[in-house]
Amino acid sequence: MTGIGTTAIHGDDGLAPANAVSPPIVQSATFSADSDEHFTEVATQQRSDAFYTRYGNPNHAQVAAVVAELEGVQAGLVTASGMGAITTMTLALLNAGDHVIVQRSTYGGTTSLTTGLLTRFGVTCTQVDQTDVDAFARALTPQTKLVLVETPSNPLLELTDLAAVIDLAHAHGAYAIVDNTFATPVNQRPAAFGADLIWHSATKFLGGHSDLSAGVVVGSAELIDRVWQTSIVTGSTLGPIDAWLLLRGIRTLPLRMARHNDNALALARALEAHPAVARVRYPGLASHPQHDLAARQMSGYGGVFSLDLAGGRAAASTLLAELRLAKRAASLGSVSTLVVHPRSMWAAIVDVEQLAGIGISEGLVRVSTGIEETADLLADFTRALDVVAG
C-alpha cells in the first residue's frame, strides 16, 4: 500500500476519465444502456454505478474506493449521512430476536437507534462500559449478532480496546462494527484489529469543511454487498455533488488531521491547568486513564477533546459566549474550531437521566479543534476561561 497521503489523492485512480485531473460531477439520476443485454448487466450488478443513482453513481464509487483503501479493506459505499450509514448497516445485518451490544458512551444518535428504533423490530440491546472488556464478555448472549464500538467516544473521549473486544465478538460468532469518525484512518485503522465493518459520519473530518452531509461504510466486499442491498431499499442516497465535495475534502485529510491533532493536544495540555477547568478529557494526555491504550492502538489522538468546567452549566454558557474564534455549532471535524454543550444538543434524542448516567454533565463542553494557528486558539480559550474563572 502507498503512503496515506498518496492514497488520499490516488486511491480512485482509474475510476474517473483518464484526462480529468479533478473528477467531474456526474449529476445524473439515471444512465442509459446500449442494448437489452447491457441494461440487464448494469441493472443486476452489485453496487452498480451506471444504472440509477440510488444504486450508485461514479462519484459514489470514487469516494468509496478511496476510503476503503485508506482503511485497508476491500470495498465501501456512501450514504446521505452518518446515521444513514449505521441505520442501513444494522438493518442489513439484524433480524428480529437478535441482540446488540453497544457502549454507554457513544454518539447520541447511535444510542437512540439501538435502544429505541431497533427495539421496535424485536432487536434487544445491552449498553456496557466501553472501558471494561469484561463488561462486553458478560453482555454476550446466544442471540448477540453485533457489537458496536466507537473509539474514542463522543463526547467523553473514552477508549475501547479494539483487539480485545473484536476478538470477543468473533469468538462468539458476532460482527464487530467500529465507528472511526473521531480518529479517522489517519489516526486509527480498526481493520488492523479485525473489525468487520468501519463507518464514518463523513460530514465530520473526512469532508472537513462543514459543507456536506454524508456517511461511509467500508469492509469486505461480501459484507458491503449485503449492506448495499439494504441501502437501495432504505434510500439514504448521497447526492453526486456532496459525493464530489467529500472526495475533494478527503484529498487533504492527512494534512488537516496533522493540524487537528497538534491543536487539540496543545489546547488540552494548556487548559488542563486552568483553574476554571475541573478536567480535560483527551486520550493524548498522560492524565487520561487510557492513555497507554491510546498509544498502542492510535497513531495520533485526534482533533476533539472535552472540558469539564468546575462551574457547571453557567460556566459552560459563559465559555461558549466568550469564545471569539470557536463557533458554537453542532457537528465537528471542520476547518473551523467548533464548540458545543452536549447536554443541550442531545436532550431531544437521549433521556436526560441517561445522559447524566454516562457522565455527560451540565458543565461538559466538547471542543473540535480546527486548523487555525495554535497560538490564536490558545489565546482565545485562555481569555474566555479567565472570564469564566472571574
Contacts in CASP RR format, 6 or more apart in sequence:
PFRMAT RR
TARGET T0000
AUTHOR 0000-0000-0000
METHOD contacts of the structure
MODEL  1
MTGIGTTAIHGDDGLAPANAVSPPIVQSATFSADSDEHFTEVATQQRSDA
FYTRYGNPNHAQVAAVVAELEGVQAGLVTASGMGAITTMTLALLNAGDHV
IVQRSTYGGTTSLTTGLLTRFGVTCTQVDQTDVDAFARALTPQTKLVLVE
TPSNPLLELTDLAAVIDLAHAHGAYAIVDNTFATPVNQRPAAFGADLIWH
SATKFLGGHSDLSAGVVVGSAELIDRVWQTSIVTGSTLGPIDAWLLLRGI
RTLPLRMARHNDNALALARALEAHPAVARVRYPGLASHPQHDLAARQMSG
YGGVFSLDLAGGRAAASTLLAELRLAKRAASLGSVSTLVVHPRSMWAAIV
DVEQLAGIGISEGLVRVSTGIEETADLLADFTRALDVVAG
1 7 0 8 1.000
1 69 0 8 1.000
1 72 0 8 1.000
2 10 0 8 1.000
4 70 0 8 1.000
4 185 0 8 1.000
4 186 0 8 1.000
4 254 0 8 1.000
5 253 0 8 1.000
5 254 0 8 1.000
7 66 0 8 1.000
7 69 0 8 1.000
7 70 0 8 1.000
8 66 0 8 1.000
8 70 0 8 1.000
8 250 0 8 1.000
8 251 0 8 1.000
8 252 0 8 1.000
8 253 0 8 1.000
8 254 0 8 1.000
9 251 0 8 1.000
11 65 0 8 1.000
11 66 0 8 1.000
11 69 0 8 1.000
12 23 0 8 1.000
12 61 0 8 1.000
12 62 0 8 1.000
12 63 0 8 1.000
12 65 0 8 1.000
12 66 0 8 1.000
12 247 0 8 1.000
15 23 0 8 1.000
15 58 0 8 1.000
15 61 0 8 1.000
15 62 0 8 1.000
15 65 0 8 1.000
16 23 0 8 1.000
16 24 0 8 1.000
16 58 0 8 1.000
16 62 0 8 1.000
17 23 0 8 1.000
17 24 0 8 1.000
22 248 0 8 1.000
23 58 0 8 1.000
23 59 0 8 1.000
23 62 0 8 1.000
23 244 0 8 1.000
23 247 0 8 1.000
25 59 0 8 1.000
25 240 0 8 1.000
25 241 0 8 1.000
25 244 0 8 1.000
26 57 0 8 1.000
26 58 0 8 1.000
26 59 0 8 1.000
26 240 0 8 1.000
27 240 0 8 1.000
27 241 0 8 1.000
28 53 0 8 1.000
28 57 0 8 1.000
28 240 0 8 1.000
29 52 0 8 1.000
29 53 0 8 1.000
30 51 0 8 1.000
30 52 0 8 1.000
30 53 0 8 1.000
31 42 0 8 1.000
31 50 0 8 1.000
31 51 0 8 1.000
31 52 0 8 1.000
33 39 0 8 1.000
33 41 0 8 1.000
33 42 0 8 1.000
42 48 0 8 1.000
42 50 0 8 1.000
42 51 0 8 1.000
43 51 0 8 1.000
45 51 0 8 1.000
46 225 0 8 1.000
46 228 0 8 1.000
47 55 0 8 1.000
47 56 0 8 1.000
47 61 0 8 1.000
47 64 0 8 1.000
47 75 0 8 1.000
47 76 0 8 1.000
47 77 0 8 1.000
47 224 0 8 1.000
47 225 0 8 1.000
47 228 0 8 1.000
48 55 0 8 1.000
48 56 0 8 1.000
49 55 0 8 1.000
49 56 0 8 1.000
49 57 0 8 1.000
49 58 0 8 1.000
49 60 0 8 1.000
49 61 0 8 1.000
50 58 0 8 1.000
53 60 0 8 1.000
53 237 0 8 1.000
53 239 0 8 1.000
53 240 0 8 1.000
54 232 0 8 1.000
54 235 0 8 1.000
54 237 0 8 1.000
55 232 0 8 1.000
56 237 0 8 1.000
57 239 0 8 1.000
57 240 0 8 1.000
57 243 0 8 1.000
59 239 0 8 1.000
59 240 0 8 1.000
59 243 0 8 1.000
59 244 0 8 1.000
59 247 0 8 1.000
60 77 0 8 1.000
60 78 0 8 1.000
60 238 0 8 1.000
60 240 0 8 1.000
60 243 0 8 1.000
62 243 0 8 1.000
62 247 0 8 1.000
63 78 0 8 1.000
63 202 0 8 1.000
63 214 0 8 1.000
63 216 0 8 1.000
63 243 0 8 1.000
63 246 0 8 1.000
63 247 0 8 1.000
63 250 0 8 1.000
64 75 0 8 1.000
64 76 0 8 1.000
64 77 0 8 1.000
64 78 0 8 1.000
64 216 0 8 1.000
64 218 0 8 1.000
65 76 0 8 1.000
66 247 0 8 1.000
66 250 0 8 1.000
67 76 0 8 1.000
67 185 0 8 1.000
67 200 0 8 1.000
67 202 0 8 1.000
67 206 0 8 1.000
67 216 0 8 1.000
67 218 0 8 1.000
67 250 0 8 1.000
68 74 0 8 1.000
68 75 0 8 1.000
68 76 0 8 1.000
68 218 0 8 1.000
68 219 0 8 1.000
70 185 0 8 1.000
70 186 0 8 1.000
70 250 0 8 1.000
70 253 0 8 1.000
71 180 0 8 1.000
71 185 0 8 1.000
71 189 0 8 1.000
71 190 0 8 1.000
71 191 0 8 1.000
71 198 0 8 1.000
71 218 0 8 1.000
71 219 0 8 1.000
72 185 0 8 1.000
72 189 0 8 1.000
72 191 0 8 1.000
73 191 0 8 1.000
73 198 0 8 1.000
73 218 0 8 1.000
73 219 0 8 1.000
73 220 0 8 1.000
74 219 0 8 1.000
74 220 0 8 1.000
74 221 0 8 1.000
74 224 0 8 1.000
75 218 0 8 1.000
75 219 0 8 1.000
75 220 0 8 1.000
75 221 0 8 1.000
75 224 0 8 1.000
75 225 0 8 1.000
76 216 0 8 1.000
76 217 0 8 1.000
76 218 0 8 1.000
76 219 0 8 1.000
76 224 0 8 1.000
77 216 0 8 1.000
77 217 0 8 1.000
77 224 0 8 1.000
77 227 0 8 1.000
77 228 0 8 1.000
77 231 0 8 1.000
78 202 0 8 1.000
78 214 0 8 1.000
78 215 0 8 1.000
78 216 0 8 1.000
78 217 0 8 1.000
78 238 0 8 1.000
78 243 0 8 1.000
78 246 0 8 1.000
79 85 0 8 1.000
79 88 0 8 1.000
79 214 0 8 1.000
79 215 0 8 1.000
79 216 0 8 1.000
79 217 0 8 1.000
79 231 0 8 1.000
79 236 0 8 1.000
79 237 0 8 1.000
79 238 0 8 1.000
80 213 0 8 1.000
80 214 0 8 1.000
80 215 0 8 1.000
80 235 0 8 1.000
80 236 0 8 1.000
80 237 0 8 1.000
80 238 0 8 1.000
80 239 0 8 1.000
80 242 0 8 1.000
81 201 0 8 1.000
81 203 0 8 1.000
81 213 0 8 1.000
81 214 0 8 1.000
81 215 0 8 1.000
81 236 0 8 1.000
82 181 0 8 1.000
82 199 0 8 1.000
82 200 0 8 1.000
82 201 0 8 1.000
82 202 0 8 1.000
82 203 0 8 1.000
82 213 0 8 1.000
82 214 0 8 1.000
82 215 0 8 1.000
82 216 0 8 1.000
83 109 0 8 1.000
83 113 0 8 1.000
83 201 0 8 1.000
84 215 0 8 1.000
84 234 0 8 1.000
84 236 0 8 1.000
85 199 0 8 1.000
85 200 0 8 1.000
85 201 0 8 1.000
85 215 0 8 1.000
85 216 0 8 1.000
85 217 0 8 1.000
85 236 0 8 1.000
86 110 0 8 1.000
86 113 0 8 1.000
86 148 0 8 1.000
86 179 0 8 1.000
86 199 0 8 1.000
87 113 0 8 1.000
87 117 0 8 1.000
87 234 0 8 1.000
87 236 0 8 1.000
88 217 0 8 1.000
88 227 0 8 1.000
88 230 0 8 1.000
88 231 0 8 1.000
88 234 0 8 1.000
88 236 0 8 1.000
89 177 0 8 1.000
89 197 0 8 1.000
89 199 0 8 1.000
89 217 0 8 1.000
89 227 0 8 1.000
90 100 0 8 1.000
90 113 0 8 1.000
90 114 0 8 1.000
90 118 0 8 1.000
90 123 0 8 1.000
90 146 0 8 1.000
91 230 0 8 1.000
91 234 0 8 1.000
92 226 0 8 1.000
92 227 0 8 1.000
92 229 0 8 1.000
92 230 0 8 1.000
92 231 0 8 1.000
93 145 0 8 1.000
93 146 0 8 1.000
93 175 0 8 1.000
93 226 0 8 1.000
93 227 0 8 1.000
94 100 0 8 1.000
94 118 0 8 1.000
94 123 0 8 1.000
94 145 0 8 1.000
94 146 0 8 1.000
95 123 0 8 1.000
95 145 0 8 1.000
96 121 0 8 1.000
96 122 0 8 1.000
96 123 0 8 1.000
97 122 0 8 1.000
97 123 0 8 1.000
97 124 0 8 1.000
97 143 0 8 1.000
98 123 0 8 1.000
98 124 0 8 1.000
98 143 0 8 1.000
98 144 0 8 1.000
98 145 0 8 1.000
98 146 0 8 1.000
99 123 0 8 1.000
99 124 0 8 1.000
99 125 0 8 1.000
99 126 0 8 1.000
99 141 0 8 1.000
99 143 0 8 1.000
99 144 0 8 1.000
99 145 0 8 1.000
100 114 0 8 1.000
100 118 0 8 1.000
100 123 0 8 1.000
100 124 0 8 1.000
100 125 0 8 1.000
100 126 0 8 1.000
100 144 0 8 1.000
100 145 0 8 1.000
100 146 0 8 1.000
100 147 0 8 1.000
100 148 0 8 1.000
101 125 0 8 1.000
101 126 0 8 1.000
101 127 0 8 1.000
101 128 0 8 1.000
101 136 0 8 1.000
101 139 0 8 1.000
101 140 0 8 1.000
101 144 0 8 1.000
101 146 0 8 1.000
101 147 0 8 1.000
101 148 0 8 1.000
101 174 0 8 1.000
102 110 0 8 1.000
102 111 0 8 1.000
102 114 0 8 1.000
102 115 0 8 1.000
102 125 0 8 1.000
102 126 0 8 1.000
102 127 0 8 1.000
102 128 0 8 1.000
102 148 0 8 1.000
103 127 0 8 1.000
103 128 0 8 1.000
103 129 0 8 1.000
103 130 0 8 1.000
103 148 0 8 1.000
103 149 0 8 1.000
103 150 0 8 1.000
103 153 0 8 1.000
103 158 0 8 1.000
103 160 0 8 1.000
104 127 0 8 1.000
104 128 0 8 1.000
104 129 0 8 1.000
104 130 0 8 1.000
104 357 0 8 1.000
104 358 0 8 1.000
105 129 0 8 1.000
105 130 0 8 1.000
105 150 0 8 1.000
105 153 0 8 1.000
105 154 0 8 1.000
105 156 0 8 1.000
105 158 0 8 1.000
105 358 0 8 1.000
105 359 0 8 1.000
106 130 0 8 1.000
106 148 0 8 1.000
106 150 0 8 1.000
106 153 0 8 1.000
106 154 0 8 1.000
106 179 0 8 1.000
107 150 0 8 1.000
107 153 0 8 1.000
107 154 0 8 1.000
107 179 0 8 1.000
107 181 0 8 1.000
107 201 0 8 1.000
108 154 0 8 1.000
108 346 0 8 1.000
108 349 0 8 1.000
108 350 0 8 1.000
109 346 0 8 1.000
109 349 0 8 1.000
109 350 0 8 1.000
110 148 0 8 1.000
110 150 0 8 1.000
110 179 0 8 1.000
111 127 0 8 1.000
111 349 0 8 1.000
111 350 0 8 1.000
111 354 0 8 1.000
112 349 0 8 1.000
112 350 0 8 1.000
114 123 0 8 1.000
114 125 0 8 1.000
114 148 0 8 1.000
115 125 0 8 1.000
115 127 0 8 1.000
116 125 0 8 1.000
118 125 0 8 1.000
119 125 0 8 1.000
124 143 0 8 1.000
126 139 0 8 1.000
126 141 0 8 1.000
128 135 0 8 1.000
128 136 0 8 1.000
128 138 0 8 1.000
128 139 0 8 1.000
129 135 0 8 1.000
130 149 0 8 1.000
130 150 0 8 1.000
130 151 0 8 1.000
130 153 0 8 1.000
130 158 0 8 1.000
130 159 0 8 1.000
130 160 0 8 1.000
131 158 0 8 1.000
131 159 0 8 1.000
131 160 0 8 1.000
131 289 0 8 1.000
131 290 0 8 1.000
133 161 0 8 1.000
133 164 0 8 1.000
133 165 0 8 1.000
133 168 0 8 1.000
136 147 0 8 1.000
136 165 0 8 1.000
136 168 0 8 1.000
136 169 0 8 1.000
137 168 0 8 1.000
140 168 0 8 1.000
140 172 0 8 1.000
140 174 0 8 1.000
144 169 0 8 1.000
144 172 0 8 1.000
144 174 0 8 1.000
145 174 0 8 1.000
145 175 0 8 1.000
146 174 0 8 1.000
146 175 0 8 1.000
146 176 0 8 1.000
146 177 0 8 1.000
147 165 0 8 1.000
147 166 0 8 1.000
147 168 0 8 1.000
147 169 0 8 1.000
147 174 0 8 1.000
147 175 0 8 1.000
147 176 0 8 1.000
147 177 0 8 1.000
148 177 0 8 1.000
148 179 0 8 1.000
149 160 0 8 1.000
149 162 0 8 1.000
149 165 0 8 1.000
149 166 0 8 1.000
149 176 0 8 1.000
149 177 0 8 1.000
149 178 0 8 1.000
149 179 0 8 1.000
149 190 0 8 1.000
149 195 0 8 1.000
150 160 0 8 1.000
150 178 0 8 1.000
150 179 0 8 1.000
150 181 0 8 1.000
150 182 0 8 1.000
151 158 0 8 1.000
151 159 0 8 1.000
151 160 0 8 1.000
151 162 0 8 1.000
151 178 0 8 1.000
151 179 0 8 1.000
151 182 0 8 1.000
151 183 0 8 1.000
151 188 0 8 1.000
151 297 0 8 1.000
152 158 0 8 1.000
152 159 0 8 1.000
152 182 0 8 1.000
152 183 0 8 1.000
152 283 0 8 1.000
152 294 0 8 1.000
152 302 0 8 1.000
152 304 0 8 1.000
153 159 0 8 1.000
153 160 0 8 1.000
153 182 0 8 1.000
154 181 0 8 1.000
154 182 0 8 1.000
154 304 0 8 1.000
154 366 0 8 1.000
155 304 0 8 1.000
155 306 0 8 1.000
155 342 0 8 1.000
155 360 0 8 1.000
155 364 0 8 1.000
155 366 0 8 1.000
156 281 0 8 1.000
156 306 0 8 1.000
156 358 0 8 1.000
156 359 0 8 1.000
156 360 0 8 1.000
157 182 0 8 1.000
157 281 0 8 1.000
157 282 0 8 1.000
157 283 0 8 1.000
157 288 0 8 1.000
157 304 0 8 1.000
157 305 0 8 1.000
157 306 0 8 1.000
158 281 0 8 1.000
158 290 0 8 1.000
159 283 0 8 1.000
159 290 0 8 1.000
159 293 0 8 1.000
159 294 0 8 1.000
159 297 0 8 1.000
161 293 0 8 1.000
161 297 0 8 1.000
162 178 0 8 1.000
162 190 0 8 1.000
162 193 0 8 1.000
162 194 0 8 1.000
162 195 0 8 1.000
162 297 0 8 1.000
163 193 0 8 1.000
163 297 0 8 1.000
165 176 0 8 1.000
166 176 0 8 1.000
166 178 0 8 1.000
166 190 0 8 1.000
166 193 0 8 1.000
166 194 0 8 1.000
166 195 0 8 1.000
169 175 0 8 1.000
169 176 0 8 1.000
170 176 0 8 1.000
170 194 0 8 1.000
175 196 0 8 1.000
175 197 0 8 1.000
175 223 0 8 1.000
176 194 0 8 1.000
176 195 0 8 1.000
176 196 0 8 1.000
177 195 0 8 1.000
177 196 0 8 1.000
177 197 0 8 1.000
177 198 0 8 1.000
177 199 0 8 1.000
178 190 0 8 1.000
178 195 0 8 1.000
178 197 0 8 1.000
178 198 0 8 1.000
178 199 0 8 1.000
179 198 0 8 1.000
179 199 0 8 1.000
179 200 0 8 1.000
179 201 0 8 1.000
180 188 0 8 1.000
180 190 0 8 1.000
180 198 0 8 1.000
180 199 0 8 1.000
180 200 0 8 1.000
181 199 0 8 1.000
181 200 0 8 1.000
181 201 0 8 1.000
181 204 0 8 1.000
181 205 0 8 1.000
182 204 0 8 1.000
182 205 0 8 1.000
182 302 0 8 1.000
182 303 0 8 1.000
182 304 0 8 1.000
182 332 0 8 1.000
183 298 0 8 1.000
183 300 0 8 1.000
183 302 0 8 1.000
184 200 0 8 1.000
184 205 0 8 1.000
184 206 0 8 1.000
184 253 0 8 1.000
184 257 0 8 1.000
184 302 0 8 1.000
186 253 0 8 1.000
186 254 0 8 1.000
186 257 0 8 1.000
186 258 0 8 1.000
186 299 0 8 1.000
186 300 0 8 1.000
187 257 0 8 1.000
187 261 0 8 1.000
187 298 0 8 1.000
187 299 0 8 1.000
187 300 0 8 1.000
187 301 0 8 1.000
187 302 0 8 1.000
188 297 0 8 1.000
188 298 0 8 1.000
188 299 0 8 1.000
188 300 0 8 1.000
190 198 0 8 1.000
191 198 0 8 1.000
191 219 0 8 1.000
193 297 0 8 1.000
196 219 0 8 1.000
196 220 0 8 1.000
196 223 0 8 1.000
197 217 0 8 1.000
197 218 0 8 1.000
197 219 0 8 1.000
197 223 0 8 1.000
197 224 0 8 1.000
197 227 0 8 1.000
198 217 0 8 1.000
198 218 0 8 1.000
198 219 0 8 1.000
199 215 0 8 1.000
199 216 0 8 1.000
199 217 0 8 1.000
199 218 0 8 1.000
200 206 0 8 1.000
200 215 0 8 1.000
200 216 0 8 1.000
201 214 0 8 1.000
201 215 0 8 1.000
202 212 0 8 1.000
202 214 0 8 1.000
202 215 0 8 1.000
202 216 0 8 1.000
202 246 0 8 1.000
203 212 0 8 1.000
203 213 0 8 1.000
203 214 0 8 1.000
203 215 0 8 1.000
203 331 0 8 1.000
204 331 0 8 1.000
204 332 0 8 1.000
204 333 0 8 1.000
204 334 0 8 1.000
205 253 0 8 1.000
205 256 0 8 1.000
205 257 0 8 1.000
205 260 0 8 1.000
205 303 0 8 1.000
205 332 0 8 1.000
205 333 0 8 1.000
206 214 0 8 1.000
206 216 0 8 1.000
206 246 0 8 1.000
206 249 0 8 1.000
206 250 0 8 1.000
206 253 0 8 1.000
207 214 0 8 1.000
207 245 0 8 1.000
207 246 0 8 1.000
207 249 0 8 1.000
207 250 0 8 1.000
207 253 0 8 1.000
208 249 0 8 1.000
208 253 0 8 1.000
208 256 0 8 1.000
208 333 0 8 1.000
208 334 0 8 1.000
208 335 0 8 1.000
209 245 0 8 1.000
209 249 0 8 1.000
209 334 0 8 1.000
209 335 0 8 1.000
210 329 0 8 1.000
210 331 0 8 1.000
210 333 0 8 1.000
210 334 0 8 1.000
210 335 0 8 1.000
210 336 0 8 1.000
210 338 0 8 1.000
211 245 0 8 1.000
212 242 0 8 1.000
212 245 0 8 1.000
212 246 0 8 1.000
213 242 0 8 1.000
214 238 0 8 1.000
214 242 0 8 1.000
214 243 0 8 1.000
214 246 0 8 1.000
215 238 0 8 1.000
216 246 0 8 1.000
217 224 0 8 1.000
217 227 0 8 1.000
218 224 0 8 1.000
231 237 0 8 1.000
238 246 0 8 1.000
256 335 0 8 1.000
256 371 0 8 1.000
257 302 0 8 1.000
257 303 0 8 1.000
259 370 0 8 1.000
259 371 0 8 1.000
260 302 0 8 1.000
260 303 0 8 1.000
260 333 0 8 1.000
260 369 0 8 1.000
260 370 0 8 1.000
260 371 0 8 1.000
261 300 0 8 1.000
261 301 0 8 1.000
261 302 0 8 1.000
261 303 0 8 1.000
262 374 0 8 1.000
263 303 0 8 1.000
263 337 0 8 1.000
263 369 0 8 1.000
263 370 0 8 1.000
263 371 0 8 1.000
263 372 0 8 1.000
263 374 0 8 1.000
263 377 0 8 1.000
264 282 0 8 1.000
264 301 0 8 1.000
264 302 0 8 1.000
264 303 0 8 1.000
264 304 0 8 1.000
264 305 0 8 1.000
264 367 0 8 1.000
264 369 0 8 1.000
265 282 0 8 1.000
265 284 0 8 1.000
265 285 0 8 1.000
265 301 0 8 1.000
266 374 0 8 1.000
266 377 0 8 1.000
266 378 0 8 1.000
267 305 0 8 1.000
267 367 0 8 1.000
267 369 0 8 1.000
267 374 0 8 1.000
267 377 0 8 1.000
267 378 0 8 1.000
267 381 0 8 1.000
268 280 0 8 1.000
268 282 0 8 1.000
268 284 0 8 1.000
268 285 0 8 1.000
268 305 0 8 1.000
269 285 0 8 1.000
270 378 0 8 1.000
270 381 0 8 1.000
270 382 0 8 1.000
271 277 0 8 1.000
271 280 0 8 1.000
271 307 0 8 1.000
271 381 0 8 1.000
271 382 0 8 1.000
271 385 0 8 1.000
272 279 0 8 1.000
272 280 0 8 1.000
272 285 0 8 1.000
272 287 0 8 1.000
274 382 0 8 1.000
274 385 0 8 1.000
274 389 0 8 1.000
275 310 0 8 1.000
275 389 0 8 1.000
276 309 0 8 1.000
276 310 0 8 1.000
276 311 0 8 1.000
276 315 0 8 1.000
276 319 0 8 1.000
276 385 0 8 1.000
276 386 0 8 1.000
276 388 0 8 1.000
276 389 0 8 1.000
277 307 0 8 1.000
277 308 0 8 1.000
277 309 0 8 1.000
277 310 0 8 1.000
277 385 0 8 1.000
278 308 0 8 1.000
278 309 0 8 1.000
278 310 0 8 1.000
278 311 0 8 1.000
279 307 0 8 1.000
279 308 0 8 1.000
280 287 0 8 1.000
280 305 0 8 1.000
280 306 0 8 1.000
280 307 0 8 1.000
280 308 0 8 1.000
281 288 0 8 1.000
281 305 0 8 1.000
281 306 0 8 1.000
281 307 0 8 1.000
281 308 0 8 1.000
282 288 0 8 1.000
282 301 0 8 1.000
282 305 0 8 1.000
282 306 0 8 1.000
283 290 0 8 1.000
283 291 0 8 1.000
283 294 0 8 1.000
283 298 0 8 1.000
283 301 0 8 1.000
283 302 0 8 1.000
284 291 0 8 1.000
284 294 0 8 1.000
284 300 0 8 1.000
284 301 0 8 1.000
285 291 0 8 1.000
288 294 0 8 1.000
294 301 0 8 1.000
303 333 0 8 1.000
303 368 0 8 1.000
303 369 0 8 1.000
303 370 0 8 1.000
304 332 0 8 1.000
304 333 0 8 1.000
304 366 0 8 1.000
304 367 0 8 1.000
304 368 0 8 1.000
304 369 0 8 1.000
305 366 0 8 1.000
305 367 0 8 1.000
305 369 0 8 1.000
306 342 0 8 1.000
306 364 0 8 1.000
306 365 0 8 1.000
306 366 0 8 1.000
306 367 0 8 1.000
307 319 0 8 1.000
307 364 0 8 1.000
307 365 0 8 1.000
307 367 0 8 1.000
308 361 0 8 1.000
308 363 0 8 1.000
308 364 0 8 1.000
309 315 0 8 1.000
309 316 0 8 1.000
309 319 0 8 1.000
309 363 0 8 1.000
309 364 0 8 1.000
309 365 0 8 1.000
309 388 0 8 1.000
311 363 0 8 1.000
311 388 0 8 1.000
312 361 0 8 1.000
312 362 0 8 1.000
312 363 0 8 1.000
313 341 0 8 1.000
313 343 0 8 1.000
313 362 0 8 1.000
313 363 0 8 1.000
315 363 0 8 1.000
315 388 0 8 1.000
316 341 0 8 1.000
316 362 0 8 1.000
316 363 0 8 1.000
316 364 0 8 1.000
316 365 0 8 1.000
317 341 0 8 1.000
318 384 0 8 1.000
318 387 0 8 1.000
318 388 0 8 1.000
319 339 0 8 1.000
319 365 0 8 1.000
319 384 0 8 1.000
319 385 0 8 1.000
319 387 0 8 1.000
319 388 0 8 1.000
320 328 0 8 1.000
320 339 0 8 1.000
320 341 0 8 1.000
320 365 0 8 1.000
322 383 0 8 1.000
322 384 0 8 1.000
322 387 0 8 1.000
322 388 0 8 1.000
323 339 0 8 1.000
323 380 0 8 1.000
323 381 0 8 1.000
323 384 0 8 1.000
324 380 0 8 1.000
324 384 0 8 1.000
325 337 0 8 1.000
325 372 0 8 1.000
325 376 0 8 1.000
325 377 0 8 1.000
325 380 0 8 1.000
326 336 0 8 1.000
326 337 0 8 1.000
326 338 0 8 1.000
326 339 0 8 1.000
326 367 0 8 1.000
326 377 0 8 1.000
326 380 0 8 1.000
326 381 0 8 1.000
327 336 0 8 1.000
327 337 0 8 1.000
327 338 0 8 1.000
327 339 0 8 1.000
328 338 0 8 1.000
328 339 0 8 1.000
328 340 0 8 1.000
329 338 0 8 1.000
329 339 0 8 1.000
329 340 0 8 1.000
330 338 0 8 1.000
330 340 0 8 1.000
330 345 0 8 1.000
331 338 0 8 1.000
331 368 0 8 1.000
332 338 0 8 1.000
332 340 0 8 1.000
332 366 0 8 1.000
332 368 0 8 1.000
333 368 0 8 1.000
333 370 0 8 1.000
334 368 0 8 1.000
334 370 0 8 1.000
335 370 0 8 1.000
335 371 0 8 1.000
336 370 0 8 1.000
336 372 0 8 1.000
337 367 0 8 1.000
337 368 0 8 1.000
337 369 0 8 1.000
337 370 0 8 1.000
337 372 0 8 1.000
337 377 0 8 1.000
338 367 0 8 1.000
338 368 0 8 1.000
338 370 0 8 1.000
339 365 0 8 1.000
339 366 0 8 1.000
339 367 0 8 1.000
339 368 0 8 1.000
340 365 0 8 1.000
340 366 0 8 1.000
341 363 0 8 1.000
341 364 0 8 1.000
341 365 0 8 1.000
341 366 0 8 1.000
342 355 0 8 1.000
342 360 0 8 1.000
342 364 0 8 1.000
342 365 0 8 1.000
342 366 0 8 1.000
343 352 0 8 1.000
343 355 0 8 1.000
343 360 0 8 1.000
343 361 0 8 1.000
343 362 0 8 1.000
343 363 0 8 1.000
343 364 0 8 1.000
346 355 0 8 1.000
346 360 0 8 1.000
347 355 0 8 1.000
369 377 0 8 1.000
370 377 0 8 1.000
END
